[in-house]
C-alpha cells in the first residue's frame, strides 16, 4: 500500500493495463490512481476508500492523461 510521503517510481508510458496503478494528469495536477477501463469510460479509483472514484466518459476522457505506470515504491515510514 502506498502512503503519503512514500517515493513512487513511475515508468513513463501512455497506457496501463486494467487495474494497474498509474500516474495520471488531471488538468495541471498529477495523482496516483488505480485505472479501470470499460467501453467508453475510464474509472480512476483512489486507494483511500474515503474518496469517490473519478469517472471519465465521452469527451471528458480528454480531461485526463496517463503519464506512466507505478512500478516500485519505497516506504518512508519510520
C-alpha positions, 0 to 999 in steps of 0.5 A: 500500500502506498502512503503519503510521503512514500517515493513512487517510481513511475515508468513513463508510458501512455497506457496501463493495463486494467487495474494497474496503478498509474500516474495520471494528469488531471488538468495541471495536477498529477495523482496516483490512481488505480485505472479501470477501463470499460467501453467508453469510460475510464474509472480512476479509483483512489486507494483511500476508500474515503474518496469517490472514484473519478469517472471519465466518459465521452469527451471528458476522457480528454480531461485526463492523461496517463503519464506512466505506470507505478512500478516500485515504491519505497516506504518512508515510514519510520 
